[in-house]
Amino acid sequence: MSKILDEYLASNLQELKENGLYNEINVVEGANGPEITIEGKKLINLSSNNYLGLATDETLKKVAKEAIDSHGVGAGAVRTINGTLDLHVELEETLAKFKGTEAAVAFQSGFNCNMAAIQAVMGKEDAILSDELNHASIIDGCRLSRAKIIRVNHSDMEDLRRKAKEAVESGQYRKVMYITDGVFSMDGDVALLPEIVEIAKEFDLITYVDDAHGSGVMGKGAGTVKHFGLEKDIDIQMGTLSKAIGVVGGYVAGSQDLIDYLKVAARPFLFSTSLTPGDTRAITEAVRMLMASTELHDKVWENGDYLKAGLRKLGFDIGNSETPITPCIIGDEKTTQEFSKRLMEEGVYAKSIVFPTVPKGAGRVRNMPTAAHTKEMLDEALEVYEKIGKELNVIS
């Protein structure tokens, strides 16, 4: 190994560990459900993005196996050669109905969606107004586009209007986009989409909503845009297929022209093999389940409200979450890491989130109750939270 690389890696790893910023990766032995097993120990799982419990759904497992039997384990090529299967077309037609748009296109991951769509639509002659708490994939997609990136204070509509006006009236940019998460994954708050649309119309901004944490959870399952009834007003809707949907992948939904353009301009679509047959068929079935019933959507909200009420009663700072995502904000990074470690020792898996995922001094344990949790599991978790909270002087 290069000596200079070896020294660089060793120095940075040591610094991360000393500052409580090094993330230990745990290995789950078996399925990722409401309870998981790590190192032979059964734990209540509050760190999964499997919001609706669909990752272990029996119907989805059945249809995935059937698709493997009929179509094989892989698509065999990129979409533009002969990697577009009838299963992909069926999925994309279903996604468009689900999101209330003319068309949709599936990608290999949600991260890939933002790499694909932002750089395909925006270029170096353009500007992107971006909420300061947007996901890393949005930030990287914006950078890849080479557009001018203008950071907007989080959910600050006055700041958005001022910066939109400056950007448009400057005459420097061919077009201007505003991009935001629908639901912010670390705090659980929701983008102010009605106000955003109003400003966008005033200044002719392109609107892009990353609904990775809203699909399946907001709008009776159809997402944050649907929640506000703005399907005709948002230009680009993006989401994952690995969280509430329970499988893997992502999608972009919008006008037929947008989707046709992405199929010839989005690099992950052009140069990466498409979703596997089993995954594709399972995703389609999951989306159809959400379109047919709100049972899972209602259950995740019921469990989210229950856990929030319990943690708030104990005295934990859970921020301003408006969704089932429930942070316990602790602050100090080392205390946050120790809190998570002690929870795990007592039977609750809730992962610590520290810088750079959140700002320094804003360490938290992120809790995500799912539709698959029982009240008994949540009560047991709350008992552990109370014990460790008092032990580490996080609550009195």
Buried (B, 14 or more C-beta within 10 A) or exposed (E): EEEEEEEEEEEEEEEBEEBBBBEEEBEBEEEBBBBBBBEEEEBBBBBBBBBBBBBBBEEBBEBBEBBBEEBEEBBBEBBEEEBBBEBBEEBBEBBBBBBBBEBBBBBBBBBBBBBBBBBBBBEEEBBBBBBEBBBEBBBBBBEBBEBBBBBBBBBBBEBBBEBBEBBBEEEEBEBBBBBBBBBBBBBBBBBBBEEBBEBBEEBEBBBBBBBBBBBBBBBBBBBBBBBBEBBEBBBBBBBBBBBBBBBBBBBBBBEEEBBEBBBEBBEBBBEBBBBBBBBBBBBBBBBEBBBEEEEBBEBBBBBBEBBBEBBEEBEBBBBEBEBBBBBBBBEBBBBBBBBBEBBBEBBBBBBBBBBEBBEEEBBBBBBBBBBBBEEEBBEBBBBBBBEBBEEBEBBE
